[in-house]
Each structure stands twice: as structure tokens, then as C-alpha cells.
Amino acid sequence: MRHRSGQAGRLRARQWEITLVIAAQAGLAAALAALIAKHFLGSGSHVFAPAAAVGTIATAIGQRARRTFELLAGVALGLIIGDTLRFVVGSGPWQTGLVVALAIATALLVAGKGGPLVGQAGGTAVLITTLAPMESGLEVPRIFDALVGGIVGLVVVALLLPVNPLRVLDRAAAPIFEVLREQLAELAQAVRERDSDRTLRVLDQLRGSDDDLGRLHDALSGAEEVVTIAPARWHRRQQFHRYAVSAGHLERLLLDSRALARWSTTALQYDEQIPPELPDAIARLGAAVAQLRTECRGDDAFQNTRTLVEECANLAGRAAACGVRSFGDALVTGLRTAASDLLRATGCEPDDANRIVREAAGAGEAATHPPTRRHLYRIRPTRASRSRRRADLATRRRYDGRAGLPDSGRPAR
């Protein structure tokens, strides 16, 4: 309970930090957009400029640039359709409904799904058909308000208050690294003690990480957006891509770990023999995951992680050579698969990762059961073989004599 409450507290702290950053960005963007619209866009309320800026900031991290362009495109589309149909069908309640319906339909055909483009197209069409008859000249201010708000929002995100992409990514990946490290160690101990109930609890814990995976995907998208559009974070591009490659394989490692928990539970329920090398290999895999996170945050070449992965594959090979039954063999295969995926998380190509795991497992098997040496012996002829050889020679001589050929004096081949 203490552990779970601590995890929940850390998660709430991370959420509060992200909330405060987004709130500060939104407040600053709204103030700047309102100030620019007031001094540079002429008289009027210019409500839409700060609204567009806040809409840009409030969009999910990692989608702000795309959503800003969608917002501007929706405003332009709503203006075109609203103005065109207003001159054709006039103004009124049913005309407003017709204009909005056509604007939404067109926006959905263009975007293919809902979003800022669809919402802004419909909202702009409503404003044009309802307010344009009473107040002329709404089209140009609406476009400039949207443009100013969107640009200010992006400037605040990219220049004034850019988040640290590596911190965002590391904090999103931390719960997954932690659950993998803890549950693999717990699984190794449960297999060592042949406790199938504990392995089932490990499986349940690993299955409860889907929300963490969703947050990790959002963080990857957001961090990539920051290192792309924020000049202050361009120097972190290489380090981000290095970390992103490792974090991108965490989902595969989580699936591999679930498979290990399932096969371990089944092997224990069927009372199969479990060599001691199997739980040692699982524990070594968990240590490699912990080492991966440490080296992701530094500039190391993942050497320690790869060493632990090779030891895991070697122990899996030793376990296979000791003799396992069907579910134990599946557990060995799962360990080798997880080891290969972990090597790919360190930057190895798939073929190289498979080769390294295969060689390490083969070395473990050979160390347990060395290959038998084959000695070549010269076969000594027996009395029967010598008799057959003399008979074949006599037959060959008789055949050569009848054919008029000189006797070669050599046995027939």
C-alpha cells in the first residue's frame, strides 16, 4: 500500500507540474495575443485572438502545430462558405442552418474526422451568417485574429516557455521502466520459489500499464514537437532521438514480460521442472531494463545493458541445455525474444540483435553440454573383405582375357 500510494503521489506531482506549465503558457499567450490585437489590428474587441491562442496552447502536447494550421484552415473555409451562401440564399434562421450544415460537411470531407478545422469552419459560418448583416467587415478581422492567436500560441510554446523534452519523456517513461524492473525481479523470485499465485499477480501488474503507455506515446509526440520547433531545444535533438528509440521499444518489452509471466505460471501449474538458470535469466533481464534507463539519460554506449542482455541469453541457453519441457521451452524462447527486443532498444539492428542473442544462447548450451569430438579411425580390412577383393580381381582378369585386353594387374573398380 505504501508503494502504491507513493506511485500515485509521484504521478499526481507530475500531472500538477504539466498543468502549471500549460496554464502559464496559456495565460501568457492570451495576454500577448490580446495586446497585439489591440495595438495592431485596429479598433474592436478582438476576442478571437486570445481565444485562438488559448486553443492552440490547450491542444494536446505534440499536436499544437498541426492543430494551429487546422484552426486557420477552418476559419478560412467557414468564411468562404459563409460569404458565398449568404449572398446566394440571404440571411435568416434556415439560411444559418443550411450554411452551417454545408460548412461542417465540407470540413469533414476535407479533414476526414472531427477537430479544430471542423469546429472553426462551423463557428465561423455561424458568425458570418448571423452577424454580417448587422456589422460589415467581419471577415478580415476574423482571419487576422485567428492568425495572430495561432502564431502567438506557437511562439510561446517554441520560444518563450518551451518545456524540456528529455524531462517530459523521462518522466513519462519512468513508470514503465519501474514496473518492468520490479515485476521482472518479482517474477524471478516467484519462479525460484515455484509460487504460481505470485506469477499471476505479476501478470496482473504488467497488464495494468496501458495508461502509462498512452502517456508515453503523448510524451514522445510532445517532445518531438518541442525539439522540432523550439530553437532553444535544438541542441537536444540527438539525445532526444537516442532516448526516443529506447522508449519506443518499451511497449514490446512490456508485452514480452507479460508473455514470460504467462509461460511461468503455466509451467508451474503443470509442475514442470524449472532449471535454476531460468529465474536467474529473468532477474538478469530486469537488471538490464534498469540499466537501460540509466544509460538513456546519459551519454554511455549502452555497453552495460548489452552485457546484461548477453548474460540473460546465455543463462537461457544453459537452461535449455539442462532440459525443459514444453512450457519451459516456451519460457526460454520468450527470454530470447525479450533479450533481442532489449538489444534493439539500445540501437542494434534487428539482424544484429538476433545474432548476438543466438550466439550467447549457443555459448550457454555449449558450456553445459560440450559437443562430442568425433575421432576418425582407419578401417582395417577383415578376412571377408580381403576374400571379396581377391574374387573381384580374378573376375576382372578373366574378363580382360576373353576380350583380348592386356592384363592390367589392378583390381576392378
C-alpha positions in Angstrom: 0.0 0.0 0.0 2.8 2.4 0.8 4.4 1.6 -2.5 1.2 2.2 -4.5 0.4 5.4 -2.6 3.9 6.6 -3.4 3.5 5.9 -7.1 0.1 7.7 -7.1 1.7 10.7 -5.3 4.5 10.9 -7.9 2.0 10.6 -10.7 -0.1 13.5 -9.2 3.1 15.6 -8.8 4.0 15.1 -12.5 0.4 16.0 -13.5 0.5 19.1 -11.4 3.8 20.2 -13.0 2.4 19.7 -16.5 -0.8 21.5 -15.6 1.1 24.5 -14.2 3.3 24.7 -17.3 0.3 24.6 -19.7 -1.6 27.1 -17.5 1.4 29.5 -17.6 1.8 29.1 -21.3 -2.0 29.7 -21.9 -2.1 32.8 -19.8 1.0 34.3 -21.4 -0.3 33.6 -24.9 -3.7 35.1 -24.2 -2.2 38.3 -22.8 0.2 38.7 -25.7 -2.5 37.9 -28.3 -4.9 40.5 -26.8 -2.1 43.1 -26.6 -1.1 42.6 -30.2 -4.6 42.6 -31.5 -5.5 45.8 -29.6 -2.5 47.8 -30.8 -2.1 46.4 -34.3 -5.5 45.2 -35.6 -7.4 48.4 -35.1 -10.5 49.1 -33.0 -12.8 46.3 -31.8 -13.0 43.7 -29.2 -10.8 41.2 -31.0 -12.0 38.4 -28.7 -11.0 35.7 -31.1 -7.2 36.4 -31.0 -6.7 35.4 -27.3 -9.3 32.6 -27.8 -7.3 31.2 -30.7 -4.0 31.5 -28.7 -5.6 29.6 -25.7 -7.0 27.0 -28.1 -3.5 26.4 -29.5 -1.9 26.0 -26.1 -4.7 23.8 -24.7 -4.4 21.4 -27.5 -2.7 18.1 -26.6 1.1 18.4 -26.4 2.6 17.1 -29.6 -0.3 18.3 -31.8 -0.1 22.1 -31.4 1.5 23.0 -34.7 -0.9 20.8 -36.7 -4.0 21.9 -34.7 -3.0 25.6 -35.3 -2.9 25.1 -39.1 -6.2 23.2 -38.8 -7.7 26.2 -36.9 -6.6 28.7 -39.5 -7.9 26.4 -42.3 -11.2 26.0 -40.6 -11.6 29.8 -40.3 -10.8 30.3 -43.9 -13.2 27.5 -45.0 -16.0 28.9 -42.9 -15.5 32.4 -44.3 -15.6 31.2 -47.9 -18.7 29.1 -47.5 -20.5 31.6 -45.3 -19.9 34.6 -47.5 -20.7 32.7 -50.7 -24.0 31.2 -49.4 -25.1 34.4 -47.7 -25.1 36.3 -51.0 -26.9 33.4 -52.7 -29.6 32.5 -50.1 -29.6 35.5 -47.9 -29.8 35.6 -44.1 -32.2 34.1 -41.6 -32.7 31.1 -39.3 -33.0 28.4 -42.0 -30.2 30.0 -44.1 -28.0 29.8 -41.0 -28.7 26.1 -40.6 -28.1 25.5 -44.3 -24.7 27.4 -44.2 -23.5 25.6 -41.1 -24.5 22.2 -42.4 -22.6 22.8 -45.7 -19.6 24.2 -43.9 -19.4 21.2 -41.5 -19.9 18.7 -44.3 -17.2 20.3 -46.4 -14.8 20.4 -43.4 -15.4 16.7 -42.7 -14.8 15.8 -46.3 -11.5 17.8 -46.2 -10.3 16.6 -42.8 -11.8 13.2 -42.7 -12.6 13.5 -39.0 -13.6 16.0 -36.3 -11.1 18.5 -34.9 -10.3 22.2 -34.9 -10.8 22.5 -38.7 -14.4 21.3 -38.4 -15.3 23.3 -35.3 -13.8 26.5 -36.6 -15.5 26.1 -40.0 -18.9 25.7 -38.4 -18.3 28.5 -35.8 -17.1 31.0 -38.4 -20.0 30.1 -40.7 -22.4 30.9 -37.8 -20.8 34.3 -37.1 -20.8 35.3 -40.8 -24.5 34.4 -41.4 -25.8 35.9 -38.1 -23.6 39.0 -37.6 -22.5 40.0 -41.1 -26.0 41.6 -41.9 -25.7 43.8 -38.8 -22.0 44.5 -38.8 -20.0 44.6 -42.0 -16.3 43.8 -42.4 -16.1 40.8 -40.1 -14.2 38.6 -42.5 -10.8 40.2 -42.4 -10.6 40.8 -38.6 -11.7 37.2 -38.1 -8.9 35.9 -40.3 -6.3 38.2 -38.7 -7.4 37.3 -35.2 -7.1 33.6 -35.9 -3.7 34.2 -37.4 -2.4 36.3 -34.5 -3.7 33.9 -31.9 -2.3 30.9 -33.6 1.1 32.4 -34.1 1.4 33.8 -30.6 0.5 30.4 -29.2 3.2 28.7 -31.2 5.7 31.4 -30.3 5.0 31.0 -26.6 5.5 27.2 -26.9 8.6 27.4 -29.0 10.4 30.4 -27.8 9.2 31.9 -24.5 8.3 28.9 -22.4 9.5 25.7 -24.1 9.4 22.5 -22.0 12.4 20.4 -21.5 11.7 17.5 -23.9 14.0 15.0 -22.2 12.4 15.7 -18.8 9.0 15.2 -20.3 10.0 12.0 -21.9 11.9 10.6 -19.0 9.0 11.3 -16.5 6.5 9.6 -18.9 8.8 6.5 -19.4 9.8 6.2 -15.7 6.6 4.3 -14.6 7.1 1.7 -17.3 10.8 1.3 -16.6 9.9 0.9 -12.9 7.1 -1.6 -13.3 9.3 -3.7 -15.7 12.2 -3.7 -13.3 10.1 -4.5 -10.2 7.9 -7.1 -11.8 10.7 -9.0 -13.5 12.5 -9.2 -10.2 9.3 -10.4 -8.5 8.7 -12.9 -11.3 12.2 -14.3 -11.0 11.7 -14.8 -7.2 8.3 -16.4 -7.7 9.6 -18.9 -10.2 12.5 -19.6 -7.9 10.1 -20.4 -5.1 7.6 -22.2 -7.5 4.8 -19.8 -6.5 2.2 -19.7 -9.3 0.0 -17.2 -7.4 2.8 -14.7 -7.3 3.4 -15.1 -11.0 -0.3 -14.4 -11.7 -0.1 -11.2 -9.6 2.9 -10.2 -11.6 0.9 -10.7 -14.8 -1.9 -8.5 -13.4 0.5 -5.8 -12.5 2.0 -5.8 -16.0 -1.4 -5.7 -17.6 -2.2 -2.5 -15.7 0.3 -0.4 -17.5 -1.8 0.6 -20.5 -2.5 4.1 -19.2 1.3 4.6 -18.7 1.8 3.5 -22.3 -0.7 6.1 -23.5 1.1 8.9 -21.6 4.4 7.7 -23.0 3.1 8.0 -26.6 1.8 11.5 -25.9 5.1 12.5 -24.3 7.0 11.1 -27.4 4.9 13.2 -29.7 5.2 16.3 -27.5 8.9 16.1 -27.0 9.4 15.6 -30.8 7.3 18.7 -31.4 9.5 20.8 -29.0 12.8 19.7 -30.5 11.4 20.4 -33.9 10.0 23.9 -33.5 11.9 25.3 -30.4 15.3 26.7 -31.3 16.3 26.7 -27.6 15.9 22.9 -27.6 17.6 22.0 -30.9 20.8 21.1 -29.2 19.0 18.2 -27.5 17.8 16.6 -30.8 20.4 13.9 -30.9 19.9 13.0 -27.2 16.1 13.0 -27.7 16.2 10.7 -30.7 18.5 8.3 -28.7 16.1 8.2 -25.8 13.1 8.0 -28.1 14.4 4.9 -29.8 14.8 3.2 -26.4 11.4 4.4 -25.1 9.7 3.3 -28.3 10.6 -0.3 -27.6 9.2 -0.3 -24.0 5.8 -1.5 -25.3 7.4 -4.5 -26.9 9.3 -5.2 -23.7 6.1 -5.0 -21.7 4.4 -7.5 -24.0 7.4 -9.8 -23.8 7.3 -9.6 -20.0 3.6 -10.4 -19.9 4.4 -13.5 -22.0 7.1 -14.5 -19.6 4.7 -14.3 -16.7 2.1 -16.3 -18.6 4.5 -19.1 -19.5 6.0 -19.2 -16.0 2.5 -19.6 -14.5 1.6 -22.4 -16.8 4.9 -24.2 -16.3 4.4 -24.1 -12.6 0.8 -25.2 -12.8 1.8 -28.2 -14.8 4.5 -28.9 -12.3 7.3 -28.8 -14.9 10.9 -28.9 -13.9 12.4 -25.4 -13.8 16.2 -25.2 -14.0 17.7 -22.6 -11.7 19.2 -20.8 -14.7 15.7 -19.7 -15.8 14.8 -17.4 -12.8 18.4 -16.1 -12.9 17.9 -15.2 -16.6 14.6 -13.4 -15.7 16.3 -11.4 -13.0 19.2 -10.5 -15.3 16.6 -9.2 -17.8 15.1 -6.9 -15.2 18.5 -5.6 -14.3 19.2 -4.9 -18.0 15.9 -2.8 -18.1 17.0 -0.8 -15.1 20.4 -0.2 -16.7 18.8 0.8 -19.9 17.0 3.7 -18.3 20.3 4.8 -16.5 22.2 4.8 -19.8 19.3 6.5 -21.7 19.7 9.6 -19.5 23.5 9.7 -20.1 25.9 9.6 -23.0 27.0 6.0 -22.5 27.0 3.5 -25.4 24.7 1.0 -23.7 27.6 -1.3 -23.0 26.5 -2.4 -19.6 22.9 -3.0 -20.8 24.2 -5.2 -23.7 26.4 -7.1 -21.3 23.5 -7.9 -19.1 21.4 -8.9 -22.1 24.1 -11.3 -23.3 24.2 -12.9 -19.8 20.4 -13.3 -19.9 20.6 -15.1 -23.2 23.5 -17.2 -22.0 21.5 -18.3 -19.0 18.5 -19.1 -21.2 20.7 -21.3 -23.3 22.1 -23.1 -20.2 18.5 -23.7 -19.0 17.5 -25.2 -22.4 20.6 -27.5 -22.4 19.7 -28.7 -18.9 16.4 -30.0 -20.2 13.0 -28.3 -20.1 9.5 -29.4 -21.1 7.1 -27.7 -23.4 6.1 -24.6 -21.3 9.7 -24.2 -20.0 10.9 -24.3 -23.6 8.4 -21.5 -24.4 9.8 -19.6 -21.5 13.3 -19.9 -22.9 12.0 -18.7 -26.3 10.3 -15.7 -24.6 13.5 -14.8 -22.8 15.4 -14.8 -26.1 12.8 -12.7 -27.7 12.8 -10.2 -24.9 16.6 -10.1 -25.0 16.5 -9.3 -28.7 14.0 -6.5 -28.2 16.1 -5.0 -25.4 19.1 -5.0 -27.7 17.1 -3.2 -30.4 16.2 -0.6 -27.7 19.9 0.1 -27.4 20.2 0.9 -31.1 21.1 -2.5 -32.5 19.7 -3.5 -35.9 17.2 -6.5 -35.8 19.6 -8.9 -37.5 22.5 -7.9 -35.2 20.3 -8.3 -32.1 19.1 -11.7 -33.2 22.7 -12.8 -34.0 24.0 -11.6 -30.6 21.3 -13.4 -28.7 21.7 -16.6 -30.8 25.5 -16.6 -30.2 25.1 -16.0 -26.4 22.5 -18.7 -26.1 24.6 -21.1 -28.1 27.6 -20.4 -25.9 25.4 -21.2 -22.9 24.3 -24.5 -24.3 27.8 -25.5 -25.3 29.1 -24.7 -21.8 26.5 -27.0 -20.3 26.9 -29.9 -22.8 30.1 -29.6 -24.8 29.8 -31.0 -28.3 31.2 -34.6 -28.7 34.5 -34.8 -30.5 34.5 -37.2 -33.5 37.7 -39.3 -33.9 38.4 -40.7 -37.3 39.8 -44.2 -37.3 41.3 -46.1 -40.2 39.1 -49.1 -41.0 41.2 -52.3 -41.1 40.2 -54.8 -43.7 38.7 -58.1 -42.5 39.3 -61.6 -43.8 35.9 -61.5 -45.7 36.7 -58.2 -47.3 40.1 -59.5 -48.5 38.4 -62.6 -49.9 35.9 -60.4 -51.9 38.7 -58.2 -53.1 40.6 -61.3 -54.5 37.5 -62.6 -56.1 36.8 -59.3 -57.8 40.4 -59.2 -59.1 40.1 -62.7 -60.6 36.8 -61.8 -62.3 38.3 -58.8 -63.9 41.3 -60.7 -65.2 39.1 -63.4 -66.8 37.0 -60.7 -68.5 40.1 -58.9 -69.8 41.4 -62.3 -71.2 38.2 -63.1 -73.1 38.1 -59.5 -74.6 41.7 -59.7 -75.7 42.8 -56.9 -73.5 46.2 -56.9 -71.7 46.0 -57.7 -68.1 46.2 -54.5 -66.1 47.2 -56.3 -62.9 44.9 -54.0 -61.0 41.7 -54.8 -59.3 38.4 -53.7 -60.9 37.0 -50.5 -59.6 
